[in-house]
Amino acid sequence: MNRRHTPVPGQVLGIEGTAWNLSAALFEDDLVDLYSKPYQPPQGGIHPREAAQHHASEMRGVIGRVMKDPSRVSGIAFSMGPGLGPCLRTVATAARALALSLRVPLVGVNHCIAHVEIGRFATGCDDPVVLYASGANTQVIGYLNGRYRIFGETLDIGLGNALDKFARSRGLPHPGGPAIEELATRGSYLDLPYTVKGMDLAFSGLVSAAKEQDAPMEDICYSLQETAFAMCVEVTERAIAHSGKDEVLLVGGVGVNRRLQEMLSVMCSERGATLHVPPPKYMGDNGAMIAYTGKIMLEAGCAMDPEETRVNPGFRSDQVEVTWREDDQTTKTGPEVSAKLPKARGAEAVVTFIGDSVEKRRVRKPYRQGTLDTRLIAERTRAEARLISMARRCGVPTPVIRDATPDTLVMEKVEGRLLKETLCEADLMEAGRTVGRLHAAGIVHGDLTTSNMIMRDSRCVLIDFGLSAVSGEVEARGVDIHVLFQTLESTTDTYPELRQAFCEGYRSAFAGANEVLAREQEISQRGRYL
């Protein structure tokens, strides 16, 4: 990579074509021009080769609509991934040819990060927790030490693809989101699966259940939206509580949905955070986000030689070295996550310290549909009480339960420091031993973050069992570990050493550790662009 570290005067041409939308834009100090020509499948979803053929046939016309004076173009940027391979290759070929013919620098842009950067530009936010919700991607992202870290993400399909799959099953047009949003305005709530695993989430079970419903379409669409969006808002709130950030940025094509924006706005208001939503032209896949991100990358010296611009269909946002941001944000420890204050608020509950006891009361979430919210509060409180007691009987350090009601637990007060405040190898090794004992007992924690482990006299005490379950499955244990590793990677730059220390402790306490750790590796490598 050729790092020039000099400003790039003039206009940067950006070409986006990761999936269904072919788009080009020119960016200088602001957006100069933007034009899109989407591929419309005759039926069903996107066919990658047909979409690539569309892009190839429309490329000259789309670029010609925005690039009226080639002499003013000082750089070319293109979407390098993630995306559909045939579409990415078509766009990359056009970008290379243009850069060579115009003799200007070339840069490949990560599609996900481009959504974030155009959102920061358009809204003026500084250091947000980002909910990125598009067709193929659903991630909660935050910046730390030169990279965009992933707090949590979908474990199966993206939110937009989930909505599209349901829409296709009912004969609704592509993309399905707008039709579902319109029908949902006239619907009532039906009970559907709600799958949150720490800061990760999954939509496949929800979509399957929605397809099987024999109810008015308005009711199914309403319930599908309410459930899926509540899952996204919950994991975003968990990231805020864990990181201490006070800004939320919503990006991606699904972000134009008014109900999702409303739910995030309510959550942010409750937590004292600010919500930032870019204009609609910047939300879906568009050339402007590629042009703008390409411009700031070129100004930071990220020009690439043509042979470096091989596309990457599985290009993850946390793989990109962010050289264009000078600020070095770190995870904060706000009062909402301190284990030492008289009252603290996490993502789900208000915790009050009374003498040697702790009262944990799950609070209603105004953004969440009332029936769903009541169900989750009762289920999680009941499960937490039962599984804390079960884990304790199996030798896992947990608080002692002293009283329980449908929404409140009274427990022993655990003195110590949150693991997120210590983050040393010795403590991670002890945490590994504790989690190993938990898994050996046939329990998965479900929310295994460093905010839910307290170090007390060199022992690791597990707290917050609201998402826990009884399971001996390798997959469930792997997801448990994956949640922890994502949290570590998103909040510290000593992740490799801490991960290794945890694994050593985990292996020492659990005979099946190697199989679970291998499964975690598989989970972390699963494609999110489906």
N, C-alpha and C positions, 0 to 999 in steps of 0.2 A: 504494500500500500504506500502510495506516495503522499507523504505528509508535508504540505507546503506552508501551513499556518499563516496564510495571507487572506485578506478579504476577497470575495468574488464579486466584483462589480457587474452590473448588468443583470440579465434575466436568466433564471434557471428553468429549464423545461423538465417537467415531471410527467412520467407515464405510469399509469396504474392499470393493471390487468390481471390481478391474482385469480379472479373467478369470473363472475358473470358481467361485470361492468368494465368496459374499456373507457379510459378517461385520460385526458391530457390537460395540463395547466402550465401557465407561466407565472413565476413568482419573482418579484424584485424586492422592493421594500414592503410591498403588500401584494395581494393577488392582482395580477394583470388580467388574466383571462382563464376560463375553465370551460371545458366542453366534454360531455360524456355520451357514449353510444352503447347502451347496454345490450347484452345478448338475451333474447327472450326465447326460452325453450318452447317448442311446439306443445309439449306436454311433459308432465313430471318435473323432476329437478334438473340441475345443471348436468349436461353431458360434456366432460372436459375437452374432448377432441373437437366437438362441434363448437364449443365456446372459443377454443383456440383458432379454429377456422374463421369464425366471426371476427376475432381480433385481427387476424392477418388481413382479411379483406377490407376491414374498416380503418386500419392503422393510418394509412396515408391521409385519409379524409379527416380523421379526428385530430391528428397532429397539425394538419394544414389549417384547421379552424382557429387554432390558437397561436401558431408560430407564423406570423405574417411577415416578420423581418428577421431572417436567420442571423443577420450580422449582429443583432443585439443579444443573441443567446450566448451566455458565457459558461454554461455547464449543462449536463444532461443527468437526470436522476431517474431511476426506474425501480419498481417494486421487485425485490430480489427473492421474497418469500416472507412468511409462509403462503402457500397457495396451491393451486392445481398445476401440476408440472407442465402440461402442454401449454397452458396459458402463460405461465411464467417464462417459458423458453421463447415464446413468440414475442413477448414484450422486450425481453433482454436482447434478442437479436436486433430488433428495431433500434433500441437505445445504443447499442454498440456501433451500428452502422451510422447513426446520426453523429455520435461523438467523433468518430473517425473522419467523417466527411466535413464536419464543421471545425475540426481540430480544437475541440474544447474538452475539459475534464469530464470524467464519467464517474458516477457513484451509484452503487446498489443500496437500496434502503429497505430496512425491515418494516414490513407492512404494519405490524402491530405498534411499533414505536412511532411510526408516522402518524397514526391516529392520536397517540398521546401528545406528540409535539405540536400538531396543528391545533389540538384542543387547548394546550397551554398558551399558544400564541393568540388564539381567538378569544379566550376568556380572561387572560391575564393572571391566571392562578400560578402559584410558585412551586409548591412541593406537595402535590395532592396524593391521596390514595385514589387510584384510577379503577373504575369499573368499566372494563372493555367488553361490550356485549355486541357481538356481530353474528353473522350467519354461522361461521365455522369456528369462532373463538369466543370463549367466555373466561376472562381472567380478572383477578384483582391484583393490581400492580402498584409498586411504590419504588421510589428512587433511593439508592443507598450506595455510596462509595463507588461511583463510576459505572453503575449498571442499573437497569430497571429490573427489580427483583419481583418474583411472582409469589405473592402471599398465598393465593389459592386459585383454583381453576376447575373447569369441568373435568370429570374423570371419564366422560364418554363423548358426548356430542355437544356442539356449541348451541347456545340458546336459539339463535335464528334458525339453524337447521332443525332444531326440535320443533319449533313452530311450523316450519315448512313441511316437515314430515306429517304432522297432524293435518295441516291444510290439504295436502295431496290426498290423504286418506278420505277426506270429505269433499273432494272435488273443488276446492277453493283455488283461486289463481295464485301463481308464483310472482313475487314472494308472498308468503302467507300472512306475514305479520300485520299488514294494514287491514286485511279482511277480518282477521281474528280480533283486532282492536275494535273495529266498528261493531261487530256482533257482540262483543263483551259488554258494551255500554248498556245492553238490554237484558243482561243475564243475572242469575242468582247462583249462590255458592253450592257446589257439590264437593264431597270429600274426595281428595286425590292424594297420591303419595308425595311426601315431602322429604327430600333426601339431601341433607347437609352433613358433611363429615369433616368437622373442624372448620377449616377455611376452604375446603373443597366441596363440590356439589356434583350432582348427576341428574340428568334429565330423561334418560331412556325409560325408566320405570314410570315416570309421570306421563310421558307421551303414550306409552302402551296402554296405561289405564284410561287415558282420555279417549283413545281410539275405541275402547271397548264400551264406553258409556252409551247407554240407550236413554238419552235425555235430549231436550231441546238444544240445538246448536248454540244458542245464545248462552245457556247455562254452562255448557262444556267450555266454550271459549272464555267466558268470564273466570271460571275456576282454574283453567289452564294458566291464564295470565296471572291471576292472583297468587297461585302457588309458585310458579316459576320465578316471578319477579320478587316475591317475598324471600325466596332462597337467595337470590342475588343480593338483595339489600342486607340480609342477615350477614352474609360473609363479608360484605363491605364494612358493615358496622364492627364485625370482629377485627378486621384489619385496622380500623380507626382506634379501637380500644387497645389493641396490642401495640401499635406504633406510636400513638400519641399525636398523630398528624391531625390538622384541623381543617383540611380542605378535601373535597371529593370532586373528582372530574368524571363525568359520564361521556364515553365515546363509543363509536361503533354504530352500525346501522340500526340495531334494535333500540338504540338510545333515543330515537325520535319518538318512541311511544310515549304518549302523554301520561299514561298511568304509571309507567316505570319512573318517569321524572317526578311525578307527584309523590310516590312512595319514598324515593331517595330524599326529596325535599323535607318530608315529615321527619325522617330519621335524622337528617343533619340538624334540623331545628331542635330536636330533642337532645342532641349531643353537643350543641353549641358549635357545630361545624358549618362551613359554607359550601353550597353546591354550585358547581360550574358546569354549564351545558353549552357547547358550541352551537353556532347557527346550523340549521339543517343541511346546508350545502357541504358542511365539513364532517357530517356524522357518518354517512355511508361511505363506501369505497370511492375515492375521488383523486384526481390527479393533483389537486392543490396540496394535499397532505404530503405527497411524494416530492413535489417541487419545493415546498417549504423546508421539509426535513433534509432534502438533498442540498439545499442552499446552506443551511447552518452546518451540515457535515463538511461541505466543500470549504467553507470558511474556517473550519477547524483542521483542515489539512487531510481530509479523508478521501481524496481522489484515488481511484483504483485503476490499475492497468486492466486492459480488456480480459486477460486470462484470469484475473481474480474475480470476475463477475459471474461465475457459475451460479445458477439459481439454486435455491435450497427450499424445497417444498415444506420441510419441517422446521424452518428457521424460527427459533424461539426468541422471545424478546430479551430473556436473561442471558443470551449468548453474545449480545452486542456490547462492545466496549464504548461507553458514552464519553467521547472526548470533547464534545461541544458544550458540556455543562461544567462550569467552574465551581459551582457550589458543591459542598460535600455534606449532605444532610445525614444525620444519624437518627436512629430510633430514639424517641423520647420516652421517659418514664413518667407519665402524667399521673395525677392523683387518682384517676379512675382505675389504675392497675396496681397501685401500691398495696402491699400486704400489711402496712404498718399504721395506716390512718384510721380514725374512728369510723369513717364511712367511705365506701368505695363503690364505683359503678363499673361493671364490666360490660360485655356486649349483651348479656341477657338479664342480669339481676343487679339489685342494689344490695350490697353487703354491709351490714352494720355490726361493729365490734362492741360487745357489751360484756365488760369484765373478762372472764376467761372463755366466753362463748362468742360465736359468730351467728348472726341471723342473716340468711341468704333468701331474699324474697324476689321471685321472678316477677318482673313488671310487664304490664301489657304493652305491646308494640302497636302504637296507633296506625302505623303504616300497613299493618297486616290485617287481613280480613278477620272479623271478630270471632267467628266460629273456629277458624283455623288456629287463631292465636290462643284461644281458650284450650283447645285440644293439645297444642304443643306444650303449653305451660304445665298442664296436668301430667301429661306423659313424661316430660323430662324431669319433673320434680319427683314423681314416683320412681322412675328408673334410677335417678341419682341416689335416692335413699337406699334402695335395694342393693345396688351394685357397689356402693361405698362399703356397706356392711359386709357384703360377700367378699370383696377384695381384702378387707381387713382380716376376715377370718382365715384367709389364705396367706397371711403374712406380708401383705403389701401395706406400707405406711399410708394411712388415710386419716382424715379427722374422724372423731367419734360422733355418731349421730345421737342427739339428745331429744329432738322432737321433730315432728313432721306434720304439715298440713298440705292441702292440695297445691299451694303455691309457695310454701315457705319451709325451709329447713333450718333447724337450730343445731349447730355443731360445735365441737371443740375448736377453740381458737388455736391456730398453728402459728407459733412464733418463728420467724426466720425471714429469709430474703427470697424473692422470686428468682427462679433460675435465669430469667431474662436479665436480671440485674447483676448476676455473677459471671456466667458464661466462661467458666474455666474448664480445663480438660478433666480435672479431678471430679468436679460436680457433674459433668456430662457422663463420665464413666459410672458414677453412682446412679444417675438417672437411668442409664442403660440397664443396670442391674434391677432397678425397681420395675421398669417396664417389662423386663424379661420375666420377673415373677408374676406380674399381672397377666401376661399372655400365657404363661404356663398354667395359670388358674382358669384359663378359658374365658377371659374377659378382654374386650378391646375398649380403650378409653373413648375414642371417637372425637376428641378435641385435644389431641396431644401437642400442645404448644408450650413454649417456655413461660407463658403467663399462668399456666395451670400446674406448675411444679414449684414447691417451696423447699428450699434447703434449710434443714433444721439439724444442727449438731452433726454436720457432714452426712446426714441422711436426706433422701429425696422423698418428700410427701406429695402424693398426687391429690389434686383437688378438682372440683368441677367435673362431675361425672354425668352431666345432663345429656350428653350424646352417646353414652356408653351402651354396650350391649354384650350379651353372652354369645361368644362365637369362638370356635376352634378353627375357623377357616384361614388358610394361608393368605388369601386375598384380603380379608378384613384386617388381619394383623399387618400386612404389607401397607395397606392404606393408612393405618394408624401411624406407622413409622414414617411414611411419606409426608404426612401432615407435619410432623415434627421437623423433618429435614427441610421442608419448604420454609418453615418458620425460621429456622436457623439461617438458611441461605439468604433470606430476605432481610435479615436484621444484623448480620455481622460479617466482617470480612475475614474472620478466622474459621470459616465453615469447615474446610477440609479436616483440620485438626480436631475440631469439636465432634464432627461426624465420626471420625475414627475412634475417638475416646468412647462415644456412646456405644458404638458397635462392639467394642471390647467388653464393656460392661454387660451388654445385652447377651452376648454369646456365653458369658460366664454364668448367667442365671437361667438360660432357657435352651434346652437341647435342640429345639427346632429353629434356632436363630438363623442359621445359614440359609435355610429354605425361605424364610421370611425376608431376609435382607436381599436375597436374589430376586424375590418377587417385587420388592420395593424398587429395585433397579429397573425391572420390566415396566412397572407402573410409571416411573419417571420418564421412560423413553417412549411411551405410547403416543402415537400421533394425536394431536388435538385438532388438526385441520382435516375434517372428514366430510 
